[in-house]
Structures are given as C-alpha cells and as structure tokens.
Amino acid sequence: MRVLILFISAMSFTALSNAADINNGSELHAEKCTACHGSAIYTRENRFVQSLANLGTQVRFCKDNLGISWFDDEVDDVVEFLNKNYYQY
C-alpha cells in the first residue's frame, strides 16, 4: 500500500512540474509572435485554429518557419498562453 501511495504522489508531482508556464508563454509570445501579427488574428471570426491540437500544430509551424529556437516546453507555454487568453479549448 505504501508503495502505491508513493507512486501516486510521484506521478502527481511529475504532472505538476510539467505543467505549462503561462507567464513564460506570455513573454515568449510578446518577444516573437507580435512582431508578425497582433491579437486580432486570434479573435477573428474565420480563424484558422479550430482545436487545441490544431493550436499546438500552428504554433510549431510558425516556430519552425521563423527559425525560432524554442524547446518543446516553451512551445507548450505559448500554446497554454494563447489557449487561456484567446481560444479556451
């Protein structure tokens, strides 16, 4: 039983430590994304992004095409920032 409790505790800690950092996402977004476009692209009626998975794909597409050297967790931070502030998927 103790082993199970320790395992569950360790898994919970890992999940929390891997959570996206929305403040970092905001900073990264301000540094790189707003150079090309403003927030109107996220709120327009006919926006391209239609799901959370699609949002992640789009952020990675922009990162790769612009040669931005973000790590995966930084991409996740930007996705979380955009989702919380604009998309709400």
MARVO-815434 format. One line per field, with one value per residue: residue number from 1; x, y, z of N, C-alpha, C in turn; residue in one letter. Coordinates in pm, 1 decimal, padded with zeros to 6 digits. Layout:
BEGIN
k	[NUM, ...]
nu	[X, ...]
nv	[Y, ...]
nw	[Z, ...]
cau	[X, ...]
cav	[Y, ...]
caw	[Z, ...]
cu	[X, ...]
cv	[Y, ...]
cw	[Z, ...]
r	[A, ...]
//
This chain:
BEGIN
k	[1, 2, 3, 4, 5, 6, 7, 8, 9, 10, 11, 12, 13, 14, 15, 16, 17, 18, 19, 20, 21, 22, 23, 24, 25, 26, 27, 28, 29, 30, 31, 32, 33, 34, 35, 36, 37, 38, 39, 40, 41, 42, 43, 44, 45, 46, 47, 48, 49, 50, 51, 52, 53, 54, 55, 56, 57, 58, 59, 60, 61, 62, 63, 64, 65, 66, 67, 68, 69, 70, 71, 72, 73, 74, 75, 76, 77, 78, 79, 80, 81, 82, 83, 84, 85, 86, 87, 88, 89]
nu	[00082.5, 00193.4, 00381.3, 00220.3, 00098.4, 00324.6, 00397.4, 00175.6, 00191.8, 00438.9, 00380.7, 00186.1, 00337.9, 00517.2, 00340.8, 00252.4, 00494.3, 00548.4, 00365.3, 00241.8, 00387.6, 00229.5, 00299.4, 00559.4, 00494.7, 00350.5, 00553.9, 00729.7, 00557.7, 00515.0, 00773.2, 00828.0, 00596.3, 00425.6, 00564.9, 00500.0, 00221.3, -00080.7, -00312.1, -00555.4, -00565.7, -00619.2, -00874.8, -01040.8, -01331.0, -01323.7, -01113.2, -00822.2, -00739.9, -00897.2, -00906.8, -00751.7, -00538.0, -00485.5, -00405.4, -00159.9, -00020.3, -00016.0, 00133.8, 00379.3, 00432.7, 00466.2, 00687.7, 00885.4, 00897.9, 00987.0, 01227.8, 01260.9, 01408.0, 01277.0, 01230.0, 01042.1, 00884.4, 00864.0, 00716.0, 00480.3, 00420.8, 00358.1, 00139.4, -00038.2, -00067.7, -00189.3, -00421.9, -00551.8, -00595.3, -00719.1, -00841.0, -00963.7, -01003.4]
nv	[-00119.6, 00126.6, 00162.6, 00204.6, 00448.0, 00614.4, 00596.2, 00713.4, 00970.6, 01053.2, 01053.4, 01254.8, 01476.3, 01486.8, 01543.9, 01797.7, 01940.2, 01943.3, 02109.9, 02365.2, 02689.0, 02970.8, 03239.5, 03250.3, 03175.4, 03400.6, 03593.9, 03485.4, 03487.7, 03765.2, 03843.7, 03712.1, 03649.3, 03872.8, 04034.9, 03974.1, 03972.4, 04104.1, 04060.7, 04033.3, 03832.9, 03605.0, 03634.0, 03675.8, 03619.8, 03412.5, 03238.6, 03030.4, 02826.6, 02562.6, 02386.1, 02259.9, 02088.4, 02164.3, 02425.1, 02385.1, 02266.3, 02481.2, 02676.7, 02543.4, 02524.6, 02797.2, 02855.2, 02683.8, 02772.5, 03031.0, 02993.9, 02992.0, 02916.5, 02752.3, 02530.1, 02223.8, 02248.9, 02523.5, 02586.2, 02462.8, 02632.7, 02872.1, 02786.2, 02726.7, 02983.9, 03121.2, 02966.8, 03001.3, 03278.6, 03345.1, 03131.7, 02919.2, 02628.7]
nw	[00000.0, 00080.5, -00118.2, -00340.5, -00270.0, -00263.2, -00531.9, -00662.5, -00553.5, -00657.3, -00931.7, -00942.0, -00864.9, -01080.2, -01290.0, -01214.2, -01218.4, -01485.3, -01593.8, -01808.5, -01831.7, -01806.6, -01777.4, -01878.2, -02136.7, -02216.8, -02220.7, -02415.9, -02635.7, -02663.7, -02732.4, -02977.8, -03140.2, -03172.8, -03339.7, -03597.4, -03611.1, -03461.8, -03185.1, -03308.7, -03497.0, -03355.5, -03266.8, -03476.9, -03682.9, -03876.7, -03798.6, -03832.7, -03656.6, -03493.4, -03282.7, -02978.6, -03033.9, -03296.0, -03250.2, -03117.5, -03330.0, -03510.4, -03370.9, -03356.7, -03631.7, -03702.4, -03538.0, -03646.1, -03915.8, -03884.2, -03770.3, -03494.5, -03189.3, -02981.8, -02706.6, -02659.5, -02426.4, -02406.7, -02632.3, -02553.5, -02341.2, -02476.0, -02625.9, -02416.3, -02306.1, -02525.3, -02554.8, -02307.0, -02304.3, -02546.1, -02704.0, -02547.5, -02540.9]
cau	[00000.0, 00282.4, 00442.4, 00117.4, 00084.7, 00444.7, 00389.2, 00074.9, 00248.0, 00543.7, 00313.8, 00121.7, 00443.8, 00566.6, 00240.5, 00254.7, 00619.6, 00548.0, 00257.9, 00285.4, 00408.9, 00157.7, 00373.8, 00666.4, 00428.4, 00318.9, 00679.4, 00774.7, 00463.4, 00543.8, 00903.8, 00837.2, 00473.3, 00365.6, 00641.5, 00432.9, 00077.3, -00141.5, -00405.2, -00676.7, -00562.1, -00673.5, -01014.9, -01121.0, -01443.2, -01287.0, -00978.0, -00774.8, -00728.4, -01029.3, -00896.3, -00626.9, -00433.6, -00455.7, -00331.2, -00022.9, 00037.0, 00006.6, 00246.0, 00500.6, 00452.9, 00524.1, 00821.3, 00976.3, 00914.2, 01061.0, 01356.1, 01264.2, 01469.3, 01208.8, 01219.1, 00902.7, 00810.9, 00836.1, 00602.1, 00364.0, 00390.5, 00291.3, 00007.1, -00121.2, -00098.8, -00287.6, -00548.4, -00617.7, -00630.8, -00795.7, -00914.7, -01040.6, -01041.4]
cav	[00000.0, 00243.8, 00176.8, 00263.6, 00589.5, 00683.2, 00602.8, 00814.2, 01100.8, 01084.7, 01084.5, 01385.0, 01576.1, 01494.8, 01613.3, 01939.0, 02001.7, 01953.3, 02198.7, 02479.7, 02815.5, 03071.7, 03366.2, 03235.6, 03178.2, 03540.2, 03661.0, 03433.4, 03538.7, 03907.6, 03855.8, 03655.3, 03640.2, 04002.7, 04100.9, 03944.8, 03999.8, 04139.7, 03962.5, 04022.2, 03705.6, 03501.2, 03661.0, 03698.1, 03526.8, 03297.6, 03197.4, 02903.2, 02729.8, 02517.2, 02292.1, 02272.4, 02018.5, 02249.2, 02539.1, 02338.4, 02248.7, 02612.8, 02740.9, 02474.6, 02565.3, 02932.1, 02843.9, 02620.3, 02856.3, 03152.3, 02955.2, 03022.9, 02801.4, 02717.7, 02390.4, 02177.1, 02304.2, 02664.0, 02582.5, 02433.1, 02754.3, 02965.7, 02727.4, 02746.9, 03127.2, 03153.3, 02899.4, 03063.5, 03417.5, 03367.6, 03020.3, 02847.0, 02490.9]
caw	[00000.0, 00085.4, -00249.9, -00425.6, -00230.7, -00310.6, -00676.7, -00697.5, -00516.9, -00754.7, -01057.9, -00926.0, -00865.6, -01217.0, -01370.6, -01177.7, -01258.8, -01630.3, -01635.9, -01887.5, -01761.1, -01884.7, -01774.0, -01976.0, -02266.7, -02246.0, -02255.6, -02544.8, -02735.5, -02683.2, -02797.1, -03113.2, -03220.2, -03202.5, -03444.6, -03724.9, -03607.7, -03334.2, -03130.3, -03391.0, -03568.7, -03267.9, -03236.0, -03599.0, -03697.7, -03960.0, -03759.6, -03884.2, -03548.0, -03451.0, -03170.9, -02903.3, -03110.4, -03410.4, -03196.5, -03099.9, -03463.3, -03569.1, -03300.4, -03402.9, -03770.8, -03701.2, -03477.6, -03741.7, -04034.7, -03849.3, -03714.2, -03351.4, -03121.2, -02857.6, -02667.3, -02658.9, -02312.9, -02436.4, -02725.1, -02469.2, -02265.4, -02567.7, -02655.7, -02297.0, -02300.1, -02628.8, -02525.6, -02193.1, -02329.5, -02670.3, -02762.9, -02444.6, -02578.4]
cu	[00086.8, 00346.8, 00344.5, 00101.1, 00205.0, 00442.8, 00290.9, 00125.8, 00353.5, 00482.2, 00246.8, 00225.1, 00497.8, 00469.0, 00241.4, 00381.3, 00628.0, 00438.4, 00315.4, 00290.9, 00349.1, 00229.4, 00490.1, 00609.1, 00393.9, 00443.4, 00730.3, 00687.0, 00493.2, 00675.0, 00901.4, 00711.8, 00418.4, 00445.4, 00573.5, 00284.9, 00032.4, -00241.2, -00532.1, -00681.0, -00624.7, -00822.9, -01101.9, -01224.2, -01404.8, -01145.7, -00949.0, -00776.4, -00867.5, -01027.4, -00763.7, -00511.8, -00389.7, -00377.1, -00184.2, 00049.0, 00071.3, 00124.5, 00376.9, 00533.8, 00519.2, 00666.6, 00920.9, 01002.6, 00992.9, 01197.8, 01372.4, 01312.3, 01407.9, 01219.1, 01070.8, 00822.1, 00780.6, 00721.6, 00474.6, 00322.5, 00314.9, 00151.5, -00086.7, -00162.3, -00207.5, -00423.3, -00622.2, -00670.1, -00719.6, -00888.3, -01007.9, -01092.7, -01034.4]
cv	[00125.8, 00269.9, 00243.8, 00411.5, 00669.1, 00699.3, 00710.5, 00954.2, 01145.4, 01123.5, 01221.0, 01495.8, 01595.9, 01571.0, 01761.6, 02007.2, 02018.7, 02046.2, 02318.3, 02605.0, 02928.4, 03206.7, 03363.0, 03239.4, 03319.0, 03616.0, 03615.5, 03484.9, 03685.3, 03927.8, 03816.0, 03669.2, 03776.5, 04082.5, 04083.5, 03982.8, 04037.2, 04034.2, 03945.4, 03889.9, 03593.1, 03517.1, 03681.6, 03587.7, 03400.5, 03247.0, 03054.3, 02793.5, 02694.4, 02419.1, 02315.0, 02203.9, 02102.1, 02373.2, 02501.6, 02322.3, 02383.5, 02684.6, 02676.3, 02510.9, 02702.9, 02929.3, 02790.6, 02709.1, 02983.7, 03121.8, 02991.3, 02899.2, 02776.6, 02568.2, 02353.1, 02237.1, 02452.4, 02676.4, 02557.2, 02555.8, 02854.4, 02914.8, 02750.7, 02893.6, 03164.2, 03091.0, 02968.0, 03203.4, 03440.0, 03252.9, 02946.9, 02710.9, 02401.5]
cw	[00000.0, -00049.7, -00345.4, -00395.3, -00278.6, -00462.4, -00721.9, -00665.2, -00617.1, -00888.5, -01052.4, -00931.4, -01006.1, -01304.7, -01339.8, -01226.2, -01409.8, -01682.4, -01710.6, -01801.9, -01843.8, -01885.7, -01871.8, -02117.0, -02309.9, -02290.7, -02391.9, -02658.4, -02767.4, -02759.8, -02943.9, -03198.0, -03260.9, -03304.7, -03580.5, -03725.8, -03467.5, -03291.2, -03213.7, -03467.6, -03486.9, -03245.7, -03360.0, -03616.4, -03774.6, -03927.5, -03803.2, -03778.0, -03495.2, -03334.6, -03098.4, -02976.9, -03229.5, -03367.6, -03175.9, -03232.6, -03525.3, -03502.8, -03345.5, -03546.9, -03777.8, -03647.2, -03579.2, -03862.6, -04006.8, -03787.9, -03567.4, -03277.3, -02984.2, -02834.1, -02665.8, -02543.8, -02333.5, -02536.0, -02646.2, -02388.0, -02352.1, -02601.5, -02537.5, -02283.6, -02401.2, -02600.1, -02411.9, -02226.1, -02451.6, -02709.5, -02666.7, -02491.0, -02459.0]
r	[M, R, V, L, I, L, F, I, S, A, M, S, F, T, A, L, S, N, A, A, D, I, N, N, G, S, E, L, H, A, E, K, C, T, A, C, H, G, S, A, I, Y, T, R, E, N, R, F, V, Q, S, L, A, N, L, G, T, Q, V, R, F, C, K, D, N, L, G, I, S, W, F, D, D, E, V, D, D, V, V, E, F, L, N, K, N, Y, Y, Q, Y]
//
